[in-house]
Amino acid sequence: MRAVVTAARANRLPAQMESKMIMEQLLTTEELAKRMRVNPSTVRRWRLDDVGPPYLRVGTVYRYPISAVEAWIAESVRRSIAS
């Protein structure tokens, strides 16, 4: 039975590596601010005013999925071009 479990997990990354990969796909407020070339307080204000990119909240920690940030930027560009 143990050999089956080991074989089933052979293609899986260790849990720490999986967690690290997931976290690399999430931006902190500071990282998002740096990418957008704005002050972190601007990102916080966007979040409070509900005008910024989608975010995840776990307790008091906020994270921004990179894919959601990219989609938000693309939509913002489309809206500004259409205006």
Phi and psi in degrees as a GROMACS rama.xvg file:
@    title "Ramachandran Plot"
@    xaxis  label "Phi"
@    yaxis  label "Psi"
@TYPE xy
-61.9171  -38.6634  ARG-2
-61.6478  -36.0284  ALA-3
-66.3354  -44.396  VAL-4
-62.9666  -44.2723  VAL-5
-62.544  -43.45  THR-6
-65.2868  -39.3228  ALA-7
-64.9689  -30.6623  ALA-8
-93.3416  -1.67516  ARG-9
-59.523  -34.2688  ALA-10
-91.1435  -1.45801  ASN-11
-92.2276  146.315  ARG-12
-77.793  152.622  LEU-13
-58.1183  148.761  PRO-14
-53.6177  -39.0363  ALA-15
-64.0312  -39.2541  GLN-16
-69.3987  -39.4887  MET-17
-60.9069  -45.9799  GLU-18
-61.2758  -42.173  SER-19
-64.0126  -40.555  LYS-20
-64.5597  -40.7656  MET-21
-63.8149  -44.3314  ILE-22
-65.706  -31.102  MET-23
-68.5474  -20.2829  GLU-24
-88.1926  -2.18135  GLN-25
-114.553  137.958  LEU-26
-103.114  143.864  LEU-27
-79.0063  170.652  THR-28
-58.5006  -42.1643  THR-29
-66.7974  -40.9455  GLU-30
-65.7192  -40.9283  GLU-31
-64.0756  -43.2337  LEU-32
-59.2427  -42.6081  ALA-33
-63.2695  -43.8709  LYS-34
-62.8017  -37.2666  ARG-35
-88.002  -5.44332  MET-36
58.1933  46.0635  ARG-37
-131.106  168.582  VAL-38
-74.2467  144.52  ASN-39
-55.0671  -30.7722  PRO-40
-65.1442  -28.0334  SER-41
-67.4328  -43.1708  THR-42
-62.3291  -42.4129  VAL-43
-62.1212  -41.5437  ARG-44
-64.4847  -42.0323  ARG-45
-56.0239  -43.7427  TRP-46
-64.2897  -45.2649  ARG-47
-66.7133  -35.5116  LEU-48
-85.4675  -1.5343  ASP-49
58.0595  42.1971  ASP-50
-121.159  -4.09194  VAL-51
-92.534  -171.775  GLY-52
-69.2755  157.093  PRO-53
-58.2435  149.899  PRO-54
-141.034  163.682  TYR-55
-109.792  142.007  LEU-56
-125.415  126.278  ARG-57
-125.076  104.705  VAL-58
65.6035  -118.976  GLY-59
-104.417  9.17793  THR-60
-101.223  131.384  VAL-61
-110.998  136.63  TYR-62
-135.305  148.046  ARG-63
-117.271  113.786  TYR-64
-63.3635  131.477  PRO-65
-57.4313  -41.5054  ILE-66
-63.0736  -37.3896  SER-67
-69.8347  -36.8503  ALA-68
-64.3079  -45.6669  VAL-69
-62.8339  -40.0812  GLU-70
-65.9301  -39.6216  ALA-71
-63.9747  -42.2419  TRP-72
-63.5221  -46.02  ILE-73
-60.2799  -43.0305  ALA-74
-65.9025  -39.3394  GLU-75
-62.7507  -39.5732  SER-76
-65.6363  -44.7929  VAL-77
-59.7408  -43.3393  ARG-78
-64.3626  -40.3178  ARG-79
-71.2233  -32.8932  SER-80
-71.2865  -38.0176  ILE-81
-71.8164  -21.6462  ALA-82
